[in-house]
Structures are given as structure tokens and as C-alpha cells.
Amino acid sequence: MSFTADQIRQAMVDSILEVAPEADFATVRPDRSLRGQIDMDSFDFLTVLEHLHARLGVDVPEADYARMGTLDASVAYLASRLAKP
């Protein structure tokens, strides 16, 4: 199944809100550190990745965690992972 960038972004936002329901995406800058803006620790980040796997069927190897630093970077990274067979 393929996903649009908007669908990937929404899956990312929904996954974060399950872990950090207080996150205010009206104030989140998509080009700045996501974890810093919503005060998400490492455990929360791993939980978000689990939710993304359930929603999108994508696995993110630990070596690639740094590629998901911002919301924009996360969407681009996930799109590239989902495009690979």
C-alpha cells in the first residue's frame, strides 16, 4: 500500500498524540527538533515508532533514528522507506 505525504504526516501526528496528548501541533514548527518541542523522551519516541509501524507497516532501524529529528524530516524519511520494496 502506498501513502501520500499528507497521510504519512497525519500518521506521525496521530502516533505522537497517542503518546503525548498534550502536544500542540498548532505551535510545532515542522523544521525544528520535534522531540525538543513536545518534550518527548527516548521511550516516548520508541512508542511513537511502534504506533507508526502499526499504522504504516514501516520499521525504522535504530541507525536511522537521527533522520527523524523534525516533523518534515520524519515524513520524508518514512516516505522513502515506504517507497522501497
N, CA, C and O atoms as a Maestro MAE file, in Angstrom:
{
 s_m_m2io_version
 :::
 2.0.0
}

f_m_ct {
 s_m_title
 :::
 protein
 m_atom[340] {
  # First column is atom index #
  i_m_mmod_type
  r_m_x_coord
  r_m_y_coord
  r_m_z_coord
  i_m_residue_number
  s_m_chain_name
  s_m_pdb_residue_name
  s_m_pdb_atom_name
  i_m_atomic_number
  :::
  1 25 0.843 -1.183 0.000 1 A "MET " " N  " 7
  2 3 0.000 0.000 0.000 1 A "MET " " CA " 6
  3 2 0.884 1.241 0.000 1 A "MET " " C  " 6
  4 15 1.905 1.283 0.686 1 A "MET " " O  " 8
  5 25 0.493 2.239 -0.762 2 A "SER " " N  " 7
  6 3 1.277 3.474 -0.780 2 A "SER " " CA " 6
  7 2 0.530 4.569 -0.016 2 A "SER " " C  " 6
  8 15 -0.697 4.570 0.081 2 A "SER " " O  " 8
  9 25 1.308 5.481 0.512 3 A "PHE " " N  " 7
  10 3 0.772 6.569 1.314 3 A "PHE " " CA " 6
  11 2 1.250 7.890 0.745 3 A "PHE " " C  " 6
  12 15 2.375 7.986 0.255 3 A "PHE " " O  " 8
  13 25 0.414 8.900 0.803 4 A "THR " " N  " 7
  14 3 0.823 10.243 0.403 4 A "THR " " CA " 6
  15 2 1.593 10.874 1.559 4 A "THR " " C  " 6
  16 15 1.566 10.380 2.687 4 A "THR " " O  " 8
  17 25 2.273 11.967 1.259 5 A "ALA " " N  " 7
  18 3 3.000 12.691 2.303 5 A "ALA " " CA " 6
  19 2 2.029 13.178 3.379 5 A "ALA " " C  " 6
  20 15 2.356 13.152 4.565 5 A "ALA " " O  " 8
  21 25 0.849 13.616 2.975 6 A "ASP " " N  " 7
  22 3 -0.147 14.075 3.950 6 A "ASP " " CA " 6
  23 2 -0.610 12.940 4.859 6 A "ASP " " C  " 6
  24 15 -0.808 13.145 6.057 6 A "ASP " " O  " 8
  25 25 -0.782 11.757 4.300 7 A "GLN " " N  " 7
  26 3 -1.190 10.603 5.107 7 A "GLN " " CA " 6
  27 2 -0.075 10.199 6.079 7 A "GLN " " C  " 6
  28 15 -0.342 9.836 7.224 7 A "GLN " " O  " 8
  29 25 1.152 10.266 5.618 8 A "ILE " " N  " 7
  30 3 2.295 9.941 6.490 8 A "ILE " " CA " 6
  31 2 2.393 10.971 7.612 8 A "ILE " " C  " 6
  32 15 2.594 10.615 8.773 8 A "ILE " " O  " 8
  33 25 2.251 12.245 7.262 9 A "ARG " " N  " 7
  34 3 2.296 13.313 8.277 9 A "ARG " " CA " 6
  35 2 1.191 13.101 9.311 9 A "ARG " " C  " 6
  36 15 1.430 13.232 10.511 9 A "ARG " " O  " 8
  37 25 -0.021 12.775 8.849 10 A "GLN " " N  " 7
  38 3 -1.134 12.558 9.777 10 A "GLN " " CA " 6
  39 2 -0.880 11.345 10.667 10 A "GLN " " C  " 6
  40 15 -1.201 11.371 11.855 10 A "GLN " " O  " 8
  41 25 -0.308 10.287 10.105 11 A "ALA " " N  " 7
  42 3 0.031 9.102 10.902 11 A "ALA " " CA " 6
  43 2 1.065 9.462 11.962 11 A "ALA " " C  " 6
  44 15 1.000 8.981 13.093 11 A "ALA " " O  " 8
  45 25 2.017 10.311 11.589 12 A "MET " " N  " 7
  46 3 3.042 10.753 12.540 12 A "MET " " CA " 6
  47 2 2.397 11.568 13.664 12 A "MET " " C  " 6
  48 15 2.666 11.328 14.841 12 A "MET " " O  " 8
  49 25 1.553 12.522 13.303 13 A "VAL " " N  " 7
  50 3 0.883 13.367 14.297 13 A "VAL " " CA " 6
  51 2 -0.001 12.511 15.206 13 A "VAL " " C  " 6
  52 15 0.035 12.659 16.427 13 A "VAL " " O  " 8
  53 25 -0.791 11.621 14.613 14 A "ASP " " N  " 7
  54 3 -1.675 10.763 15.410 14 A "ASP " " CA " 6
  55 2 -0.877 9.880 16.366 14 A "ASP " " C  " 6
  56 15 -1.274 9.685 17.515 14 A "ASP " " O  " 8
  57 25 0.243 9.351 15.891 15 A "SER " " N  " 7
  58 3 1.083 8.496 16.738 15 A "SER " " CA " 6
  59 2 1.661 9.285 17.902 15 A "SER " " C  " 6
  60 15 1.703 8.792 19.029 15 A "SER " " O  " 8
  61 25 2.103 10.498 17.636 16 A "ILE " " N  " 7
  62 3 2.655 11.346 18.699 16 A "ILE " " CA " 6
  63 2 1.565 11.695 19.706 16 A "ILE " " C  " 6
  64 15 1.798 11.652 20.914 16 A "ILE " " O  " 8
  65 25 0.383 12.036 19.217 17 A "LEU " " N  " 7
  66 3 -0.705 12.417 20.127 17 A "LEU " " CA " 6
  67 2 -1.149 11.260 21.017 17 A "LEU " " C  " 6
  68 15 -1.659 11.493 22.113 17 A "LEU " " O  " 8
  69 25 -0.967 10.031 20.573 18 A "GLU " " N  " 7
  70 3 -1.284 8.889 21.435 18 A "GLU " " CA " 6
  71 2 -0.311 8.805 22.600 18 A "GLU " " C  " 6
  72 15 -0.671 8.368 23.694 18 A "GLU " " O  " 8
  73 25 0.921 9.226 22.356 19 A "VAL " " N  " 7
  74 3 1.964 9.155 23.381 19 A "VAL " " CA " 6
  75 2 2.022 10.443 24.206 19 A "VAL " " C  " 6
  76 15 2.241 10.417 25.417 19 A "VAL " " O  " 8
  77 25 1.822 11.559 23.525 20 A "ALA " " N  " 7
  78 3 1.903 12.875 24.173 20 A "ALA " " CA " 6
  79 2 0.660 13.680 23.798 20 A "ALA " " C  " 6
  80 15 0.727 14.568 22.947 20 A "ALA " " O  " 8
  81 25 -0.475 13.371 24.431 21 A "PRO " " N  " 7
  82 3 -1.726 14.037 24.054 21 A "PRO " " CA " 6
  83 2 -1.720 15.551 24.281 21 A "PRO " " C  " 6
  84 15 -2.576 16.259 23.752 21 A "PRO " " O  " 8
  85 25 -0.779 16.040 25.050 22 A "GLU " " N  " 7
  86 3 -0.698 17.472 25.311 22 A "GLU " " CA " 6
  87 2 0.036 18.222 24.195 22 A "GLU " " C  " 6
  88 15 0.081 19.452 24.207 22 A "GLU " " O  " 8
  89 25 0.612 17.494 23.233 23 A "ALA " " N  " 7
  90 3 1.349 18.139 22.142 23 A "ALA " " CA " 6
  91 2 0.406 19.039 21.352 23 A "ALA " " C  " 6
  92 15 -0.696 18.635 20.980 23 A "ALA " " O  " 8
  93 25 0.859 20.266 21.105 24 A "ASP " " N  " 7
  94 3 0.053 21.248 20.388 24 A "ASP " " CA " 6
  95 2 0.663 21.461 19.009 24 A "ASP " " C  " 6
  96 15 1.623 22.217 18.855 24 A "ASP " " O  " 8
  97 25 0.100 20.791 18.011 25 A "PHE " " N  " 7
  98 3 0.669 20.874 16.672 25 A "PHE " " CA " 6
  99 2 0.386 22.205 15.986 25 A "PHE " " C  " 6
  100 15 0.900 22.459 14.897 25 A "PHE " " O  " 8
  101 25 -0.418 23.051 16.605 26 A "ALA " " N  " 7
  102 3 -0.620 24.399 16.078 26 A "ALA " " CA " 6
  103 2 0.646 25.233 16.280 26 A "ALA " " C  " 6
  104 15 0.872 26.204 15.557 26 A "ALA " " O  " 8
  105 25 1.468 24.860 17.256 27 A "THR " " N  " 7
  106 3 2.689 25.613 17.545 27 A "THR " " CA " 6
  107 2 3.960 24.863 17.150 27 A "THR " " C  " 6
  108 15 5.049 25.434 17.219 27 A "THR " " O  " 8
  109 25 3.853 23.608 16.740 28 A "VAL " " N  " 7
  110 3 5.031 22.824 16.370 28 A "VAL " " CA " 6
  111 2 5.553 23.297 15.019 28 A "VAL " " C  " 6
  112 15 4.811 23.352 14.039 28 A "VAL " " O  " 8
  113 25 6.829 23.633 14.981 29 A "ARG " " N  " 7
  114 3 7.479 24.018 13.728 29 A "ARG " " CA " 6
  115 2 7.997 22.747 13.072 29 A "ARG " " C  " 6
  116 15 8.762 22.007 13.690 29 A "ARG " " O  " 8
  117 25 7.596 22.475 11.829 30 A "PRO " " N  " 7
  118 3 7.964 21.225 11.172 30 A "PRO " " CA " 6
  119 2 9.444 21.105 10.834 30 A "PRO " " C  " 6
  120 15 9.916 20.019 10.496 30 A "PRO " " O  " 8
  121 25 10.180 22.209 10.921 31 A "ASP " " N  " 7
  122 3 11.598 22.196 10.583 31 A "ASP " " CA " 6
  123 2 12.511 22.281 11.808 31 A "ASP " " C  " 6
  124 15 13.723 22.449 11.674 31 A "ASP " " O  " 8
  125 25 11.929 22.166 12.989 32 A "ARG " " N  " 7
  126 3 12.714 22.219 14.237 32 A "ARG " " CA " 6
  127 2 12.616 20.890 14.969 32 A "ARG " " C  " 6
  128 15 11.719 20.091 14.698 32 A "ARG " " O  " 8
  129 25 13.525 20.657 15.884 33 A "SER " " N  " 7
  130 3 13.565 19.400 16.636 33 A "SER " " CA " 6
  131 2 12.195 19.061 17.217 33 A "SER " " C  " 6
  132 15 11.645 19.797 18.036 33 A "SER " " O  " 8
  133 25 11.676 17.959 16.782 34 A "LEU " " N  " 7
  134 3 10.352 17.544 17.224 34 A "LEU " " CA " 6
  135 2 10.356 17.155 18.696 34 A "LEU " " C  " 6
  136 15 9.499 17.591 19.464 34 A "LEU " " O  " 8
  137 25 11.317 16.339 19.078 35 A "ARG " " N  " 7
  138 3 11.365 15.880 20.469 35 A "ARG " " CA " 6
  139 2 11.550 17.043 21.430 35 A "ARG " " C  " 6
  140 15 10.987 17.026 22.524 35 A "ARG " " O  " 8
  141 25 12.317 18.040 21.053 36 A "GLY " " N  " 7
  142 3 12.527 19.202 21.906 36 A "GLY " " CA " 6
  143 2 11.276 20.055 22.055 36 A "GLY " " C  " 6
  144 15 11.018 20.611 23.122 36 A "GLY " " O  " 8
  145 25 10.510 20.153 20.990 37 A "GLN " " N  " 7
  146 3 9.319 20.999 21.021 37 A "GLN " " CA " 6
  147 2 8.183 20.399 21.843 37 A "GLN " " C  " 6
  148 15 7.397 21.127 22.450 37 A "GLN " " O  " 8
  149 25 8.102 19.087 21.860 38 A "ILE " " N  " 7
  150 3 6.997 18.468 22.600 38 A "ILE " " CA " 6
  151 2 7.471 17.670 23.799 38 A "ILE " " C  " 6
  152 15 6.706 16.904 24.385 38 A "ILE " " O  " 8
  153 25 8.748 17.849 24.167 39 A "ASP " " N  " 7
  154 3 9.296 17.217 25.362 39 A "ASP " " CA " 6
  155 2 9.061 15.709 25.366 39 A "ASP " " C  " 6
  156 15 8.507 15.157 26.316 39 A "ASP " " O  " 8
  157 25 9.490 15.055 24.289 40 A "MET " " N  " 7
  158 3 9.331 13.614 24.144 40 A "MET " " CA " 6
  159 2 10.664 12.937 24.471 40 A "MET " " C  " 6
  160 15 11.688 13.256 23.866 40 A "MET " " O  " 8
  161 25 10.652 12.008 25.425 41 A "ASP " " N  " 7
  162 3 11.881 11.313 25.776 41 A "ASP " " CA " 6
  163 2 12.097 10.104 24.861 41 A "ASP " " C  " 6
  164 15 11.281 9.833 23.980 41 A "ASP " " O  " 8
  165 25 13.186 9.389 25.073 42 A "SER " " N  " 7
  166 3 13.540 8.259 24.222 42 A "SER " " CA " 6
  167 2 12.492 7.161 24.240 42 A "SER " " C  " 6
  168 15 12.182 6.581 23.200 42 A "SER " " O  " 8
  169 25 11.950 6.874 25.397 43 A "PHE " " N  " 7
  170 3 10.911 5.846 25.495 43 A "PHE " " CA " 6
  171 2 9.673 6.255 24.708 43 A "PHE " " C  " 6
  172 15 9.080 5.440 24.003 43 A "PHE " " O  " 8
  173 25 9.287 7.525 24.833 44 A "ASP " " N  " 7
  174 3 8.142 8.022 24.073 44 A "ASP " " CA " 6
  175 2 8.398 7.900 22.572 44 A "ASP " " C  " 6
  176 15 7.507 7.510 21.818 44 A "ASP " " O  " 8
  177 25 9.613 8.234 22.141 45 A "PHE " " N  " 7
  178 3 9.965 8.148 20.730 45 A "PHE " " CA " 6
  179 2 9.833 6.709 20.233 45 A "PHE " " C  " 6
  180 15 9.299 6.477 19.148 45 A "PHE " " O  " 8
  181 25 10.308 5.753 21.007 46 A "LEU " " N  " 7
  182 3 10.188 4.342 20.617 46 A "LEU " " CA " 6
  183 2 8.723 3.921 20.534 46 A "LEU " " C  " 6
  184 15 8.347 3.138 19.662 46 A "LEU " " O  " 8
  185 25 7.915 4.430 21.424 47 A "THR " " N  " 7
  186 3 6.489 4.119 21.396 47 A "THR " " CA " 6
  187 2 5.839 4.711 20.146 47 A "THR " " C  " 6
  188 15 4.984 4.075 19.530 47 A "THR " " O  " 8
  189 25 6.239 5.916 19.775 48 A "VAL " " N  " 7
  190 3 5.745 6.520 18.539 48 A "VAL " " CA " 6
  191 2 6.115 5.632 17.353 48 A "VAL " " C  " 6
  192 15 5.291 5.413 16.465 48 A "VAL " " O  " 8
  193 25 7.338 5.123 17.331 49 A "LEU " " N  " 7
  194 3 7.760 4.239 16.239 49 A "LEU " " CA " 6
  195 2 6.912 2.972 16.190 49 A "LEU " " C  " 6
  196 15 6.601 2.481 15.105 49 A "LEU " " O  " 8
  197 25 6.537 2.443 17.339 50 A "GLU " " N  " 7
  198 3 5.652 1.274 17.372 50 A "GLU " " CA " 6
  199 2 4.289 1.608 16.771 50 A "GLU " " C  " 6
  200 15 3.731 0.815 16.012 50 A "GLU " " O  " 8
  201 25 3.754 2.781 17.109 51 A "HIS " " N  " 7
  202 3 2.470 3.207 16.552 51 A "HIS " " CA " 6
  203 2 2.574 3.407 15.038 51 A "HIS " " C  " 6
  204 15 1.652 3.062 14.298 51 A "HIS " " O  " 8
  205 25 3.685 3.960 14.587 52 A "LEU " " N  " 7
  206 3 3.878 4.146 13.148 52 A "LEU " " CA " 6
  207 2 3.952 2.808 12.429 52 A "LEU " " C  " 6
  208 15 3.428 2.656 11.325 52 A "LEU " " O  " 8
  209 25 4.601 1.850 13.057 53 A "HIS " " N  " 7
  210 3 4.660 0.516 12.454 53 A "HIS " " CA " 6
  211 2 3.248 -0.058 12.307 53 A "HIS " " C  " 6
  212 15 2.916 -0.639 11.274 53 A "HIS " " O  " 8
  213 25 2.430 0.105 13.330 54 A "ALA " " N  " 7
  214 3 1.060 -0.404 13.274 54 A "ALA " " CA " 6
  215 2 0.244 0.320 12.202 54 A "ALA " " C  " 6
  216 15 -0.571 -0.304 11.522 54 A "ALA " " O  " 8
  217 25 0.452 1.612 12.049 55 A "ARG " " N  " 7
  218 3 -0.321 2.408 11.086 55 A "ARG " " CA " 6
  219 2 0.167 2.257 9.645 55 A "ARG " " C  " 6
  220 15 -0.630 2.144 8.713 55 A "ARG " " O  " 8
  221 25 1.481 2.258 9.483 56 A "LEU " " N  " 7
  222 3 2.056 2.307 8.143 56 A "LEU " " CA " 6
  223 2 2.774 1.022 7.731 56 A "LEU " " C  " 6
  224 15 3.058 0.818 6.551 56 A "LEU " " O  " 8
  225 25 3.065 0.163 8.700 57 A "GLY " " N  " 7
  226 3 3.780 -1.070 8.389 57 A "GLY " " CA " 6
  227 2 5.257 -0.853 8.099 57 A "GLY " " C  " 6
  228 15 5.879 -1.637 7.382 57 A "GLY " " O  " 8
  229 25 5.811 0.207 8.652 58 A "VAL " " N  " 7
  230 3 7.217 0.526 8.400 58 A "VAL " " CA " 6
  231 2 8.035 0.338 9.670 58 A "VAL " " C  " 6
  232 15 7.609 0.697 10.768 58 A "VAL " " O  " 8
  233 25 9.218 -0.234 9.488 59 A "ASP " " N  " 7
  234 3 10.166 -0.374 10.588 59 A "ASP " " CA " 6
  235 2 11.261 0.669 10.417 59 A "ASP " " C  " 6
  236 15 11.716 0.929 9.303 59 A "ASP " " O  " 8
  237 25 11.675 1.255 11.516 60 A "VAL " " N  " 7
  238 3 12.749 2.245 11.492 60 A "VAL " " CA " 6
  239 2 13.916 1.669 12.284 60 A "VAL " " C  " 6
  240 15 13.824 1.527 13.504 60 A "VAL " " O  " 8
  241 25 15.018 1.333 11.602 61 A "PRO " " N  " 7
  242 3 16.173 0.804 12.339 61 A "PRO " " CA " 6
  243 2 16.799 1.876 13.225 61 A "PRO " " C  " 6
  244 15 16.751 3.067 12.919 61 A "PRO " " O  " 8
  245 25 17.374 1.434 14.306 62 A "GLU " " N  " 7
  246 3 17.975 2.357 15.266 62 A "GLU " " CA " 6
  247 2 18.998 3.279 14.611 62 A "GLU " " C  " 6
  248 15 19.135 4.437 15.006 62 A "GLU " " O  " 8
  249 25 19.705 2.777 13.627 63 A "ALA " " N  " 7
  250 3 20.717 3.588 12.943 63 A "ALA " " CA " 6
  251 2 20.107 4.792 12.228 63 A "ALA " " C  " 6
  252 15 20.817 5.746 11.912 63 A "ALA " " O  " 8
  253 25 18.805 4.758 11.973 64 A "ASP " " N  " 7
  254 3 18.134 5.846 11.259 64 A "ASP " " CA " 6
  255 2 17.349 6.793 12.159 64 A "ASP " " C  " 6
  256 15 16.714 7.719 11.653 64 A "ASP " " O  " 8
  257 25 17.369 6.598 13.452 65 A "TYR " " N  " 7
  258 3 16.591 7.459 14.355 65 A "TYR " " CA " 6
  259 2 16.923 8.934 14.161 65 A "TYR " " C  " 6
  260 15 16.031 9.780 14.219 65 A "TYR " " O  " 8
  261 25 18.181 9.248 13.936 66 A "ALA " " N  " 7
  262 3 18.599 10.648 13.785 66 A "ALA " " CA " 6
  263 2 17.985 11.287 12.538 66 A "ALA " " C  " 6
  264 15 17.907 12.512 12.450 66 A "ALA " " O  " 8
  265 25 17.554 10.483 11.587 67 A "ARG " " N  " 7
  266 3 16.950 11.011 10.361 67 A "ARG " " CA " 6
  267 2 15.510 11.469 10.587 67 A "ARG " " C  " 6
  268 15 14.869 11.998 9.679 67 A "ARG " " O  " 8
  269 25 15.006 11.261 11.816 68 A "MET " " N  " 7
  270 3 13.637 11.624 12.148 68 A "MET " " CA " 6
  271 2 13.603 12.734 13.192 68 A "MET " " C  " 6
  272 15 12.762 12.724 14.092 68 A "MET " " O  " 8
  273 25 14.507 13.675 13.070 69 A "GLY " " N  " 7
  274 3 14.638 14.739 14.065 69 A "GLY " " CA " 6
  275 2 13.542 15.788 14.033 69 A "GLY " " C  " 6
  276 15 13.176 16.337 15.073 69 A "GLY " " O  " 8
  277 25 13.013 16.073 12.845 70 A "THR " " N  " 7
  278 3 11.950 17.063 12.715 70 A "THR " " CA " 6
  279 2 10.726 16.390 12.104 70 A "THR " " C  " 6
  280 15 10.810 15.264 11.613 70 A "THR " " O  " 8
  281 25 9.612 17.067 12.134 71 A "LEU " " N  " 7
  282 3 8.405 16.507 11.524 71 A "LEU " " CA " 6
  283 2 8.601 16.358 10.015 71 A "LEU " " C  " 6
  284 15 8.258 15.323 9.443 71 A "LEU " " O  " 8
  285 25 9.151 17.391 9.369 72 A "ASP " " N  " 7
  286 3 9.398 17.315 7.928 72 A "ASP " " CA " 6
  287 2 10.374 16.193 7.581 72 A "ASP " " C  " 6
  288 15 10.151 15.440 6.633 72 A "ASP " " O  " 8
  289 25 11.448 16.086 8.348 73 A "ALA " " N  " 7
  290 3 12.437 15.042 8.094 73 A "ALA " " CA " 6
  291 2 11.830 13.655 8.311 73 A "ALA " " C  " 6
  292 15 12.131 12.718 7.572 73 A "ALA " " O  " 8
  293 25 10.986 13.531 9.313 74 A "SER " " N  " 7
  294 3 10.336 12.248 9.586 74 A "SER " " CA " 6
  295 2 9.435 11.833 8.435 74 A "SER " " C  " 6
  296 15 9.445 10.675 8.019 74 A "SER " " O  " 8
  297 25 8.658 12.773 7.921 75 A "VAL " " N  " 7
  298 3 7.762 12.468 6.802 75 A "VAL " " CA " 6
  299 2 8.573 12.057 5.577 75 A "VAL " " C  " 6
  300 15 8.244 11.071 4.918 75 A "VAL " " O  " 8
  301 25 9.619 12.799 5.272 76 A "ALA " " N  " 7
  302 3 10.463 12.479 4.122 76 A "ALA " " CA " 6
  303 2 11.124 11.109 4.298 76 A "ALA " " C  " 6
  304 15 11.156 10.308 3.363 76 A "ALA " " O  " 8
  305 25 11.644 10.845 5.484 77 A "TYR " " N  " 7
  306 3 12.295 9.570 5.748 77 A "TYR " " CA " 6
  307 2 11.294 8.413 5.607 77 A "TYR " " C  " 6
  308 15 11.578 7.417 4.941 77 A "TYR " " O  " 8
  309 25 10.129 8.554 6.234 78 A "LEU " " N  " 7
  310 3 9.126 7.487 6.170 78 A "LEU " " CA " 6
  311 2 8.654 7.266 4.736 78 A "LEU " " C  " 6
  312 15 8.436 6.125 4.328 78 A "LEU " " O  " 8
  313 25 8.494 8.336 3.975 79 A "ALA " " N  " 7
  314 3 8.093 8.205 2.563 79 A "ALA " " CA " 6
  315 2 9.138 7.413 1.785 79 A "ALA " " C  " 6
  316 15 8.794 6.575 0.952 79 A "ALA " " O  " 8
  317 25 10.412 7.679 2.058 80 A "SER " " N  " 7
  318 3 11.474 6.960 1.356 80 A "SER " " CA " 6
  319 2 11.497 5.482 1.756 80 A "SER " " C  " 6
  320 15 11.733 4.613 0.916 80 A "SER " " O  " 8
  321 25 11.255 5.204 3.023 81 A "ARG " " N  " 7
  322 3 11.209 3.810 3.494 81 A "ARG " " CA " 6
  323 2 10.024 3.068 2.895 81 A "ARG " " C  " 6
  324 15 10.135 1.899 2.527 81 A "ARG " " O  " 8
  325 25 8.898 3.748 2.800 82 A "LEU " " N  " 7
  326 3 7.698 3.120 2.259 82 A "LEU " " CA " 6
  327 2 7.779 2.925 0.753 82 A "LEU " " C  " 6
  328 15 7.096 2.059 0.208 82 A "LEU " " O  " 8
  329 25 8.598 3.710 0.078 83 A "ALA " " N  " 7
  330 3 8.749 3.589 -1.381 83 A "ALA " " CA " 6
  331 2 9.602 2.408 -1.782 83 A "ALA " " C  " 6
  332 15 9.535 1.952 -2.923 83 A "ALA " " O  " 8
  333 25 10.407 1.905 -0.853 84 A "LYS " " N  " 7
  334 3 11.295 0.763 -1.150 84 A "LYS " " CA " 6
  335 2 10.488 -0.528 -1.059 84 A "LYS " " C  " 6
  336 15 9.654 -0.694 -0.170 84 A "LYS " " O  " 8
  337 25 10.753 -1.443 -1.998 85 A "PRO " " N  " 7
  338 3 10.017 -2.730 -1.952 85 A "PRO " " CA " 6
  339 2 10.392 -3.590 -0.768 85 A "PRO " " C  " 6
  340 15 9.857 -4.687 -0.607 85 A "PRO " " O  " 8
  :::
 }
 m_bond[339] {
  # First column is bond index #
  i_m_from
  i_m_to
  i_m_order
  :::
  1 1 2 1
  2 2 3 1
  3 3 4 2
  4 3 5 1
  5 5 6 1
  6 6 7 1
  7 7 8 2
  8 7 9 1
  9 9 10 1
  10 10 11 1
  11 11 12 2
  12 11 13 1
  13 13 14 1
  14 14 15 1
  15 15 16 2
  16 15 17 1
  17 17 18 1
  18 18 19 1
  19 19 20 2
  20 19 21 1
  21 21 22 1
  22 22 23 1
  23 23 24 2
  24 23 25 1
  25 25 26 1
  26 26 27 1
  27 27 28 2
  28 27 29 1
  29 29 30 1
  30 30 31 1
  31 31 32 2
  32 31 33 1
  33 33 34 1
  34 34 35 1
  35 35 36 2
  36 35 37 1
  37 37 38 1
  38 38 39 1
  39 39 40 2
  40 39 41 1
  41 41 42 1
  42 42 43 1
  43 43 44 2
  44 43 45 1
  45 45 46 1
  46 46 47 1
  47 47 48 2
  48 47 49 1
  49 49 50 1
  50 50 51 1
  51 51 52 2
  52 51 53 1
  53 53 54 1
  54 54 55 1
  55 55 56 2
  56 55 57 1
  57 57 58 1
  58 58 59 1
  59 59 60 2
  60 59 61 1
  61 61 62 1
  62 62 63 1
  63 63 64 2
  64 63 65 1
  65 65 66 1
  66 66 67 1
  67 67 68 2
  68 67 69 1
  69 69 70 1
  70 70 71 1
  71 71 72 2
  72 71 73 1
  73 73 74 1
  74 74 75 1
  75 75 76 2
  76 75 77 1
  77 77 78 1
  78 78 79 1
  79 79 80 2
  80 79 81 1
  81 81 82 1
  82 82 83 1
  83 83 84 2
  84 83 85 1
  85 85 86 1
  86 86 87 1
  87 87 88 2
  88 87 89 1
  89 89 90 1
  90 90 91 1
  91 91 92 2
  92 91 93 1
  93 93 94 1
  94 94 95 1
  95 95 96 2
  96 95 97 1
  97 97 98 1
  98 98 99 1
  99 99 100 2
  100 99 101 1
  101 101 102 1
  102 102 103 1
  103 103 104 2
  104 103 105 1
  105 105 106 1
  106 106 107 1
  107 107 108 2
  108 107 109 1
  109 109 110 1
  110 110 111 1
  111 111 112 2
  112 111 113 1
  113 113 114 1
  114 114 115 1
  115 115 116 2
  116 115 117 1
  117 117 118 1
  118 118 119 1
  119 119 120 2
  120 119 121 1
  121 121 122 1
  122 122 123 1
  123 123 124 2
  124 123 125 1
  125 125 126 1
  126 126 127 1
  127 127 128 2
  128 127 129 1
  129 129 130 1
  130 130 131 1
  131 131 132 2
  132 131 133 1
  133 133 134 1
  134 134 135 1
  135 135 136 2
  136 135 137 1
  137 137 138 1
  138 138 139 1
  139 139 140 2
  140 139 141 1
  141 141 142 1
  142 142 143 1
  143 143 144 2
  144 143 145 1
  145 145 146 1
  146 146 147 1
  147 147 148 2
  148 147 149 1
  149 149 150 1
  150 150 151 1
  151 151 152 2
  152 151 153 1
  153 153 154 1
  154 154 155 1
  155 155 156 2
  156 155 157 1
  157 157 158 1
  158 158 159 1
  159 159 160 2
  160 159 161 1
  161 161 162 1
  162 162 163 1
  163 163 164 2
  164 163 165 1
  165 165 166 1
  166 166 167 1
  167 167 168 2
  168 167 169 1
  169 169 170 1
  170 170 171 1
  171 171 172 2
  172 171 173 1
  173 173 174 1
  174 174 175 1
  175 175 176 2
  176 175 177 1
  177 177 178 1
  178 178 179 1
  179 179 180 2
  180 179 181 1
  181 181 182 1
  182 182 183 1
  183 183 184 2
  184 183 185 1
  185 185 186 1
  186 186 187 1
  187 187 188 2
  188 187 189 1
  189 189 190 1
  190 190 191 1
  191 191 192 2
  192 191 193 1
  193 193 194 1
  194 194 195 1
  195 195 196 2
  196 195 197 1
  197 197 198 1
  198 198 199 1
  199 199 200 2
  200 199 201 1
  201 201 202 1
  202 202 203 1
  203 203 204 2
  204 203 205 1
  205 205 206 1
  206 206 207 1
  207 207 208 2
  208 207 209 1
  209 209 210 1
  210 210 211 1
  211 211 212 2
  212 211 213 1
  213 213 214 1
  214 214 215 1
  215 215 216 2
  216 215 217 1
  217 217 218 1
  218 218 219 1
  219 219 220 2
  220 219 221 1
  221 221 222 1
  222 222 223 1
  223 223 224 2
  224 223 225 1
  225 225 226 1
  226 226 227 1
  227 227 228 2
  228 227 229 1
  229 229 230 1
  230 230 231 1
  231 231 232 2
  232 231 233 1
  233 233 234 1
  234 234 235 1
  235 235 236 2
  236 235 237 1
  237 237 238 1
  238 238 239 1
  239 239 240 2
  240 239 241 1
  241 241 242 1
  242 242 243 1
  243 243 244 2
  244 243 245 1
  245 245 246 1
  246 246 247 1
  247 247 248 2
  248 247 249 1
  249 249 250 1
  250 250 251 1
  251 251 252 2
  252 251 253 1
  253 253 254 1
  254 254 255 1
  255 255 256 2
  256 255 257 1
  257 257 258 1
  258 258 259 1
  259 259 260 2
  260 259 261 1
  261 261 262 1
  262 262 263 1
  263 263 264 2
  264 263 265 1
  265 265 266 1
  266 266 267 1
  267 267 268 2
  268 267 269 1
  269 269 270 1
  270 270 271 1
  271 271 272 2
  272 271 273 1
  273 273 274 1
  274 274 275 1
  275 275 276 2
  276 275 277 1
  277 277 278 1
  278 278 279 1
  279 279 280 2
  280 279 281 1
  281 281 282 1
  282 282 283 1
  283 283 284 2
  284 283 285 1
  285 285 286 1
  286 286 287 1
  287 287 288 2
  288 287 289 1
  289 289 290 1
  290 290 291 1
  291 291 292 2
  292 291 293 1
  293 293 294 1
  294 294 295 1
  295 295 296 2
  296 295 297 1
  297 297 298 1
  298 298 299 1
  299 299 300 2
  300 299 301 1
  301 301 302 1
  302 302 303 1
  303 303 304 2
  304 303 305 1
  305 305 306 1
  306 306 307 1
  307 307 308 2
  308 307 309 1
  309 309 310 1
  310 310 311 1
  311 311 312 2
  312 311 313 1
  313 313 314 1
  314 314 315 1
  315 315 316 2
  316 315 317 1
  317 317 318 1
  318 318 319 1
  319 319 320 2
  320 319 321 1
  321 321 322 1
  322 322 323 1
  323 323 324 2
  324 323 325 1
  325 325 326 1
  326 326 327 1
  327 327 328 2
  328 327 329 1
  329 329 330 1
  330 330 331 1
  331 331 332 2
  332 331 333 1
  333 333 334 1
  334 334 335 1
  335 335 336 2
  336 335 337 1
  337 337 338 1
  338 338 339 1
  339 339 340 2
  :::
 }
}
